[in-house]
Amino acid sequence: MSLHLTVLGTASPHPGPGRPCSGYLVRGGGAEVWVDAGPGTFAELQRHTDPRRLTAIWISHLHADHSVDLLAAAYAFAYGGMTPPVPIPVYAPRDCAGRLTGFLGRRDVRFLDGILEFRPLYDGHTVLHRDLRLTSRAVVHDTEAYGLRAECQGSVLAYSGDSGPCDALTELAVGADLFLCEADLDAHREGEQRVHLTPEDAGACAKGARELLITHVGPTLTREAAAGRAALVFGGRTAAAHEGDTFSL
């Protein structure tokens, strides 16, 4: 197997006991990438790898439930004896470094130069780390947001990030061995902008994938109920993500 996904956190919109917010470890082709840094996920990351080994960090959008543990990582790298041998690339929306420095009361990002290197995402952004290719697509949310397609030696993982129904999300899933997809909402409210998915939306967006893994399930649903509803639309193998699960593609 050439591509591996480990679930670090799945909760929305805040962490719970034993359940951090969104975060995943993607490994393949000699690369290790921390995908989304929701609160609690940096601690879980350390169960599965030494953070100094990370090849890259990839952040779908800057809402706190997907990015706030960059603060924990920065402290670990700068002050906690976990300084990486070279700065770790952070692929994220453009204001990511500014958010960190503002929270820490710094005037600029230069104090992070030796540990993190911020590189802005854009629609169609593609980067190769060893044999792992990461492609980002802009998706529909209430802030700048991206979905991800990770490819390694013929295996494909797609990830929705946070998104409403959109063509880019459906395209990310086409040909994927596994589509990791949010299902935050029980139902859409009439007249409200669609910036998250219901389980039925997730199942529809996943049609081009081989398997569907439901994550980021909101407080009005259970994970099992969301996965069951998504499966009825998707028609293929569907499961709910749980912390500590590892999938080999």
C-alpha positions in Angstrom: 0.0 0.0 0.0 1.4 3.4 -1.0 -0.8 5.9 0.7 -2.0 6.0 4.4 -4.5 8.1 6.2 -4.6 8.4 10.0 -7.5 10.2 11.7 -6.4 12.6 14.4 -9.6 14.4 15.0 -13.2 14.7 13.6 -15.2 17.0 15.9 -17.2 20.1 14.8 -17.3 22.9 15.8 -15.3 22.3 19.1 -13.3 19.4 20.6 -14.8 17.0 23.1 -13.3 14.5 25.5 -11.2 12.1 23.4 -12.3 13.8 20.2 -10.2 16.7 18.8 -11.4 18.8 15.9 -10.4 18.2 12.3 -6.9 16.8 11.7 -5.3 14.0 9.7 -1.9 12.5 9.0 -1.3 11.6 5.4 1.8 9.4 4.6 3.0 8.2 1.3 6.1 8.0 -0.9 8.4 8.9 2.0 6.4 12.0 2.9 4.4 12.8 6.1 1.8 15.6 5.9 -0.3 17.0 8.7 -3.6 17.9 7.1 -5.6 20.4 9.1 -4.6 21.4 12.6 -7.8 21.5 14.7 -7.6 21.9 18.4 -6.2 18.8 20.1 -4.7 17.3 16.9 -1.1 18.2 17.6 -1.2 16.0 20.7 -2.7 13.2 18.7 -0.2 13.7 15.9 2.6 12.7 18.4 1.0 9.3 19.0 1.7 8.5 15.3 4.9 10.3 14.4 7.6 12.7 15.6 6.4 16.1 14.4 10.0 17.0 13.5 9.6 14.4 10.7 6.8 16.3 9.0 7.4 17.0 5.3 4.6 19.6 5.2 1.5 21.0 6.9 -1.6 21.6 4.8 -4.5 23.8 6.1 -7.8 23.8 4.3 -9.0 27.1 5.8 -8.4 29.4 8.8 -11.4 28.7 10.9 -10.2 27.8 14.4 -11.5 24.2 14.3 -9.1 23.5 11.4 -6.1 25.6 12.2 -5.7 26.6 15.8 -3.2 23.9 16.8 -0.6 25.6 14.6 -0.1 27.6 17.8 0.7 24.4 19.7 3.1 23.3 17.0 4.9 26.7 16.9 5.5 26.6 20.6 6.7 23.0 20.4 9.0 23.7 17.6 10.3 27.1 19.0 10.4 26.4 22.7 9.7 22.7 23.4 12.7 20.9 22.1 11.0 19.8 18.9 12.9 22.1 16.5 12.7 20.6 13.0 16.0 20.1 11.0 14.7 22.5 8.3 11.6 24.8 8.3 8.4 22.9 7.6 6.4 24.2 4.6 2.9 25.3 5.6 0.4 25.4 2.7 -2.5 27.5 3.8 -4.7 30.5 2.9 -2.7 33.7 2.6 -3.3 35.2 6.0 -2.3 32.2 8.0 1.1 33.6 9.2 -0.6 36.9 10.1 -3.2 35.1 12.3 -0.4 33.4 14.2 1.7 36.4 14.8 -1.3 38.5 15.8 -2.4 36.0 18.4 1.1 35.8 19.8 1.4 39.6 19.9 4.3 39.7 17.4 4.8 42.5 14.8 5.9 40.1 12.0 6.4 36.5 11.1 10.2 36.5 11.2 10.4 34.8 14.5 8.9 31.7 12.8 11.5 31.7 10.0 13.5 28.9 11.4 10.6 26.5 12.0 7.8 27.2 9.6 7.7 28.4 6.0 4.3 29.8 4.9 3.3 29.2 1.3 -0.1 30.5 0.1 -2.6 28.1 -1.5 -4.6 28.9 -4.6 -7.0 27.0 -6.9 -5.0 24.4 -8.7 -2.0 24.6 -6.4 0.1 21.5 -6.9 3.2 20.5 -5.0 5.3 17.3 -5.0 6.9 16.1 -1.8 9.0 13.1 -2.6 6.5 10.7 -4.3 3.4 12.4 -2.8 1.6 14.9 -4.9 -0.8 17.4 -3.3 -3.3 19.3 -5.4 -5.6 21.9 -3.9 -9.0 23.1 -5.2 -10.9 26.1 -4.1 -14.3 25.1 -2.7 -17.4 26.9 -1.5 -17.3 28.1 2.1 -17.9 31.3 4.0 -14.1 32.0 3.9 -11.2 31.2 1.6 -11.2 27.4 1.6 -9.7 24.4 -0.2 -10.2 20.7 -0.8 -7.3 18.4 -1.3 -6.3 15.5 -3.6 -3.3 13.5 -2.5 -1.8 11.0 -4.9 1.0 8.5 -4.5 2.0 5.7 -6.9 -1.5 5.3 -8.3 -3.4 5.6 -5.0 -5.6 8.6 -4.5 -7.1 10.3 -1.3 -9.5 13.2 -1.7 -10.5 15.5 1.2 -13.3 18.0 1.2 -12.1 20.4 3.9 -15.2 22.4 4.8 -17.4 23.0 1.8 -20.9 23.4 0.5 -21.9 21.5 -2.6 -19.8 22.6 -5.6 -18.3 21.2 -8.8 -14.7 21.4 -7.5 -15.6 19.1 -4.6 -17.2 16.5 -6.9 -14.2 16.7 -9.3 -11.8 16.1 -6.4 -13.6 12.9 -5.6 -13.5 11.4 -9.1 -11.2 8.4 -9.2 -10.3 8.6 -5.6 -9.8 5.4 -3.7 -11.1 7.1 -0.6 -13.0 10.4 -0.2 -12.8 11.9 3.2 -15.8 14.2 3.4 -17.5 16.4 6.0 -21.1 16.0 6.8 -21.7 18.8 9.3 -25.4 19.6 8.8 -28.5 17.7 9.5 -30.3 19.9 6.9 -29.9 23.1 5.1 -31.9 26.1 6.2 -34.0 27.7 3.6 -32.4 30.9 2.1 -29.1 30.3 3.9 -25.8 30.1 1.9 -24.7 26.4 1.6 -21.2 26.3 3.1 -21.4 22.9 4.7 -22.7 19.5 3.5 -25.5 17.3 4.8 -24.9 13.5 4.7 -26.9 13.3 1.5 -24.7 16.1 -0.1 -21.6 14.1 0.9 -23.0 10.9 -0.7 -23.7 12.8 -3.9 -20.3 14.5 -4.1 -18.6 11.1 -3.5 -20.2 9.4 -6.5 -16.9 9.2 -8.4 -14.9 7.7 -5.5 -14.5 4.1 -4.6 -15.1 4.5 -0.8 -16.5 7.3 1.4 -15.3 8.2 4.9 -17.6 10.7 6.7 -16.0 13.2 9.1 -16.6 16.6 10.7 -20.1 15.6 11.8 -21.9 18.4 13.7 -23.6 18.3 17.1 -27.1 17.7 15.7 -26.0 14.3 14.2 -24.2 11.2 15.3 -21.4 9.9 13.2 -23.2 6.6 12.6 -26.4 8.2 11.5 -24.5 10.6 9.1 -22.6 7.7 7.5 -25.8 5.7 7.1 -27.6 8.6 5.4 -24.6 9.3 3.1 -24.4 5.6 2.2 -28.0 5.6 0.9 -27.1 8.2 -1.7 -23.5 7.2 -2.4 -24.4 3.5 -2.9 -20.9 2.2 -2.1 -18.8 1.4 0.9 -19.2 4.1 3.6 -17.9 4.5 7.1 -17.6 7.1 9.8 -14.1 8.4 10.8 -13.0 7.8 14.3 -9.9 9.1 16.1 -6.9 6.7 15.7 -8.3 4.9 12.6 -5.7 4.3 9.9 -6.6 3.5 6.3 -4.2 2.1 3.7 -5.0 2.8 0.1 
